Amino acid sequence: MVANDTKSLIATVIDDFKNREGFLGIDSAEDRKKVLTSAGEILKTTDKIIKTYIRVSRDNGVIERIPAYRVQHNNISGFYKGGIRFSEEVNEKEVENLAILMTLKNALHQLPFGGAKGGVHINPRNYSARELNLISKKYVQRLARNIGPTEDIPAPDLGTDARIIDWMVGEFKTIHPGEPYMGSFTGKSVENGGAEGRREATGIGTFLSYYYMVQYWYTKSQELLSNVSDDRLKTIQSLNKIYRKFEEGEPVHVAIQGFGNVGSVAALEAYNCPQKHLVVAVADQFTTLVHPSGLNIDKLNSFAQQHKRLPNTEEELAELNVEAKIKPSEAILTEETDILILAAIENQIAPHNMKEVKADLFVEGANAPISVEADEFLQQQGKVIIPDILANAGGVHVSYLEWKQSRVTELYTKEEIIEEMSQQMKTTLKKVFDEYFSTTDTTMRYTCYKLAVERLVTLLYRHGKLF
């Protein structure tokens, strides 16, 4: 999905609300239309787009000027919140779309944050630690007036981590002497006031969103499912196919695109799950590894932590004592599997390949990996798609707890963090699944947008923003 798709779906939801009698307590159709038209204009536009250039002295003496962005979409739900990514894919439109998705995600999960996103147009693999440190500090210098614990609270994202966030916190503290700084960023190292479990949270939440649906929600919702429309029958059949494997003790096959913080943790969750799962394929930007009897995720994870990639030669696999067939990176999308977790980058399943994918259930651990057209097509085929703003919210849940921790100076254990994050996610998951299977002719993504936009519009109206 791109920004235009996201805005278009918001507009569709807004139009549907215009026809909902009594929505917001407004009985007059004309008045309701006027108020909701205003709401749509607010949510489809962005509060602030900051573009700047970071001047960096490379180790070889060359000076580079690197594009950098911070987009603040909307803060009606609370302070702006969103990650910073270091990636060659970073551009203004991408960052704006991700900021809008953050607004929707926080609203869907009832978190007290608005939506923002940041990015620097680099491949971090091509920069030394000194250069990355300089880029990180320069980014904060450029945005010093626009970020902070009661303004905009960044976090790590693609290509960034706790080390980079720690550098940014240090620079924020230097620029703002004597001011509170611990809540200025989340995703910090534990030693620097970060929350236990923050790195693993998104991957744990991504796997949880699927596992909760099949293992718990599906079994307790048979009465609801017995009365669904014909449009949902194929989807129920896909769920039942996976649930039967649970019941009969057969292994569920899982494939995972992306083997960074999200994908590798989701792979470990599947690998160590009490219900037997076989991770039959994993992929990063360089390669896909496949084994029908399951891959050794512990060994692959250890290798990836050391080398920042998966093994991609026969020699490396032999040295690691891992059996796998090596395929091109994009092969992961069309592997035979029950579950496909998409934890890489945007727009991976689209019209050009949507007819070739074979999974029954898709989980969006990354932001916007399935296009609107592919989303609709796959649902028509009876596939289950758990959307990004629902599935990959574990990180921002824990970010909230870290931010709260910095304000109350009370440290949470990792067990407490993961337990609270899981319970909060389960509440939202149940709400979405119940709503989705009680309606017809809409995707689960639409259901998520509907619930998120309803909260945002209600807040805008209550705050007196819709005159």
NUGUKOL-895767 format. One line per 8 residues: for each residue x, y, z of C-alpha. Coordinates in steps of 0.2 Angstrom, whole numbers, padded with zeros to 4 digits. Example, Ala and Ser with C-alpha at 12.3 -4.5 7.8 and 13.67 -1.06 7.14 Angstrom:
0062,-0022,0039  0068,-0005,0036
This chain:
0000,0000,0000  0005,0018,-0004  -0001,0034,0003  -0014,0036,-0010  -0021,0019,-0006  -0021,0023,0013  -0030,0040,0010  -0042,0032,-0001
-0047,0019,0011  -0049,0032,0025  -0060,0042,0013  -0071,0026,0010  -0073,0023,0028  -0078,0042,0031  -0091,0040,0017  -0098,0025,0025
-0100,0035,0041  -0110,0048,0033  -0123,0036,0030  -0124,0029,0048  -0139,0036,0056  -0136,0045,0073  -0117,0044,0071  -0108,0055,0083
-0126,0059,0090  -0130,0069,0074  -0147,0065,0068  -0147,0077,0053  -0139,0069,0037  -0134,0086,0031  -0125,0091,0047  -0117,0073,0048
-0110,0075,0031  -0103,0092,0034  -0094,0086,0050  -0088,0070,0042  -0081,0079,0026  -0071,0090,0038  -0065,0075,0047  -0060,0067,0031
-0050,0082,0025  -0040,0082,0042  -0036,0064,0042  -0031,0063,0023  -0019,0078,0026  -0003,0079,0036  0001,0091,0050  0019,0094,0046
0032,0087,0033  0050,0091,0038  0063,0088,0024  0081,0092,0028  0099,0087,0022  0112,0080,0034  0129,0085,0030  0141,0070,0034
0160,0069,0033  0164,0051,0027  0179,0042,0033  0187,0044,0016  0186,0063,0018  0171,0065,0006  0157,0076,0011  0139,0069,0008
0123,0078,0010  0109,0065,0014  0090,0068,0013  0081,0065,0030  0063,0067,0034  0051,0068,0049  0032,0068,0045  0020,0072,0059
0003,0066,0053  -0010,0069,0067  -0009,0071,0086  -0028,0071,0091  -0025,0054,0100  -0009,0061,0109  0009,0065,0106  0016,0061,0089
0024,0043,0089  0034,0033,0076  0050,0025,0071  0065,0032,0062  0072,0021,0047  0088,0021,0039  0085,0014,0021  0088,0017,0003
0069,0016,0001  0066,0031,0011  0057,0045,0002  0044,0058,0007  0029,0049,0001  0034,0033,0010  0037,0042,0026  0021,0051,0025
0011,0034,0022  0020,0026,0037  0015,0041,0048  -0003,0039,0043  -0002,0021,0047  0005,0025,0064  -0010,0037,0067  -0022,0023,0063
-0012,0009,0072  -0012,0019,0089  -0030,0023,0087  -0035,0005,0083  -0025,-0001,0099  -0032,0013,0110  -0014,0020,0113  -0012,0038,0119
-0001,0043,0104  -0003,0051,0087  0006,0046,0071  0023,0051,0065  0038,0043,0055  0055,0048,0051  0069,0042,0039  0086,0044,0032
0090,0040,0014  0105,0028,0017  0110,0010,0017  0117,0008,0034  0127,-0007,0029  0138,0005,0019  0143,0017,0033  0155,0015,0048
0150,0016,0066  0158,0033,0067  0148,0039,0051  0131,0032,0058  0135,0041,0075  0137,0057,0066  0121,0054,0055  0111,0050,0071
0117,0066,0080  0114,0077,0065  0097,0070,0063  0093,0076,0081  0101,0093,0078  0090,0096,0063  0074,0091,0072  0078,0097,0089
0063,0109,0090  0051,0096,0083  0054,0081,0094  0053,0077,0113  0044,0068,0127  0029,0079,0125  0029,0083,0107  0035,0069,0095
0043,0053,0102  0054,0043,0089  0059,0025,0090  0069,0012,0080  0063,0005,0064  0070,-0003,0048  0089,-0001,0048  0090,0007,0066
0092,-0001,0083  0095,0003,0102  0113,0009,0098  0107,0022,0086  0093,0027,0097  0105,0029,0112  0116,0041,0102  0100,0051,0098
0095,0052,0116  0113,0058,0120  0112,0072,0107  0095,0077,0113  0101,0078,0131  0116,0089,0125  0104,0101,0115  0092,0102,0129
0102,0103,0145  0092,0102,0161  0076,0096,0153  0068,0079,0154  0075,0068,0141  0072,0050,0145  0055,0049,0137  0061,0058,0121
0064,0042,0112  0059,0024,0115  0068,0008,0109  0083,0013,0120  0095,0000,0127  0089,-0007,0144  0105,0001,0152  0099,0018,0145
0082,0017,0152  0074,0006,0138  0061,-0007,0141  0065,-0025,0143  0058,-0035,0128  0057,-0020,0116  0067,-0028,0103  0057,-0044,0102
0040,-0036,0105  0035,-0033,0087  0040,-0051,0082  0031,-0058,0097  0015,-0048,0093  0016,-0053,0075  0016,-0071,0079  0003,-0069,0093
-0009,-0061,0081  -0010,-0077,0071  -0009,-0089,0085  -0022,-0081,0095  -0034,-0081,0081  -0033,-0099,0077  -0029,-0107,0094  -0040,-0096,0105
-0052,-0085,0096  -0058,-0097,0083  -0062,-0111,0096  -0073,-0098,0107  -0082,-0090,0092  -0091,-0105,0084  -0108,-0097,0088  -0103,-0081,0079
-0095,-0091,0065  -0111,-0102,0062  -0120,-0086,0057  -0108,-0078,0045  -0112,-0073,0027  -0108,-0083,0012  -0094,-0071,0008  -0085,-0077,0024
-0087,-0096,0022  -0071,-0098,0012  -0061,-0088,0025  -0068,-0099,0039  -0063,-0115,0028  -0045,-0108,0028  -0045,-0105,0047  -0053,-0123,0050
-0039,-0131,0039  -0026,-0124,0050  -0036,-0127,0066  -0038,-0146,0061  -0019,-0147,0061  -0019,-0141,0078  -0032,-0153,0083  -0024,-0168,0075
-0006,-0164,0080  0000,-0161,0063  0014,-0147,0061  0008,-0131,0054  0020,-0125,0040  0027,-0107,0042  0037,-0096,0029  0044,-0079,0034
0050,-0065,0023  0062,-0054,0032  0074,-0060,0045  0078,-0044,0055  0071,-0040,0072  0053,-0044,0067  0055,-0059,0056  0069,-0068,0066
0059,-0066,0082  0043,-0072,0074  0052,-0087,0067  0058,-0091,0085  0041,-0090,0092  0035,-0102,0079  0050,-0114,0081  0047,-0114,0100
0028,-0114,0100  0020,-0128,0111  0009,-0132,0096  0021,-0139,0083  0026,-0128,0069  0039,-0131,0055  0047,-0115,0049  0049,-0122,0031
0056,-0106,0023  0064,-0090,0028  0071,-0076,0017  0081,-0059,0018  0085,-0047,0005  0099,-0059,-0002  0092,-0076,-0001  0078,-0089,0003
0081,-0104,0013  0069,-0119,0011  0068,-0136,0020  0051,-0145,0020  0055,-0154,0036  0059,-0137,0045  0074,-0126,0047  0085,-0125,0062
0080,-0107,0067  0091,-0107,0083  0107,-0109,0072  0100,-0097,0058  0096,-0084,0071  0114,-0085,0079  0122,-0083,0061  0110,-0068,0057
0114,-0059,0073  0133,-0061,0069  0133,-0057,0050  0117,-0047,0049  0111,-0058,0035  0106,-0077,0032  0119,-0089,0026  0118,-0089,0007
0131,-0101,0001  0132,-0120,0002  0149,-0118,0011  0141,-0107,0025  0126,-0119,0027  0138,-0134,0029  0149,-0125,0041  0133,-0120,0051
0127,-0139,0049  0110,-0133,0043  0101,-0142,0029  0092,-0130,0016  0089,-0127,-0002  0095,-0110,-0008  0083,-0100,-0018  0082,-0082,-0024
0075,-0070,-0011  0058,-0067,-0019  0055,-0086,-0020  0048,-0085,-0002  0032,-0077,-0008  0027,-0092,-0018  0032,-0106,-0007  0020,-0120,-0001
0015,-0115,0016  0001,-0113,0028  0006,-0097,0035  0016,-0083,0027  0023,-0069,0039  0028,-0054,0029  0041,-0045,0039  0052,-0036,0026
0046,-0020,0017  0031,-0013,0008  0022,-0019,-0008  0028,-0037,-0009  0012,-0045,-0014  0004,-0035,-0028  -0005,-0038,-0045  0010,-0045,-0053
0012,-0060,-0041  -0004,-0061,-0031  -0011,-0076,-0041  0005,-0086,-0037  0005,-0085,-0018  0000,-0102,-0010  -0002,-0098,0009  -0019,-0099,0018
-0015,-0085,0031  -0005,-0070,0029  0002,-0059,0043  0009,-0042,0040  0023,-0040,0052  0030,-0026,0040  0021,-0010,0035  0010,-0012,0020
0018,-0027,0012  0001,-0032,0002  -0006,-0020,-0010  -0025,-0015,-0010  -0028,-0025,-0026  -0019,-0040,-0019  -0028,-0038,-0002  -0045,-0039,-0011
-0041,-0053,-0023  -0034,-0064,-0009  -0049,-0062,0002  -0060,-0067,-0013  -0050,-0083,-0013  -0054,-0086,0005  -0037,-0081,0011  -0035,-0074,0029
-0025,-0057,0030  -0021,-0050,0047  -0016,-0032,0042  -0001,-0022,0048  -0009,-0010,0060  -0017,-0024,0069  -0002,-0037,0069  0014,-0027,0070
0008,-0016,0085  0018,-0025,0098  0033,-0013,0097  0022,0002,0099  0013,-0006,0114  0030,-0009,0122  0036,0009,0117  0021,0016,0127
0026,0006,0142  0044,0012,0140  0038,0030,0139  0026,0027,0154  0041,0019,0163  0052,0035,0160  0038,0046,0167  0034,0036,0183
0052,0030,0186  0046,0013,0189  0055,-0001,0180  0045,-0016,0172  0052,-0034,0171  0052,-0042,0154  0039,-0054,0159  0028,-0039,0164
0031,-0030,0148  0027,-0045,0137  0012,-0050,0147  0004,-0033,0147  0008,-0030,0128  0000,-0047,0124  -0016,-0044,0134  -0018,-0027,0126
-0016,-0035,0109  -0028,-0049,0112  -0041,-0036,0117  -0039,-0027,0100  -0037,-0043,0091  -0054,-0050,0098  -0063,-0034,0094  -0057,-0034,0076
-0060,-0052,0073  -0078,-0051,0080  -0082,-0036,0069  -0074,-0043,0053  -0084,-0059,0054  -0100,-0050,0058  -0099,-0040,0042  -0099,-0044,0024
-0090,-0038,0008  -0076,-0029,0017  -0058,-0034,0020  -0050,-0036,0038  -0040,-0021,0033  -0056,-0011,0031  -0062,-0017,0048  -0046,-0010,0056
-0047,0006,0047  -0066,0008,0052  -0062,0005,0070  -0047,0017,0070  -0055,0031,0060  -0071,0030,0071  -0060,0033,0087  -0051,0048,0078
-0067,0056,0071  -0075,0055,0088  -0060,0063,0096  -0059,0077,0083  -0078,0080,0086  -0076,0080,0105  -0061,0092,0104  -0072,0104,0094
-0061,0102,0078  -0075,0099,0065  -0084,0115,0063
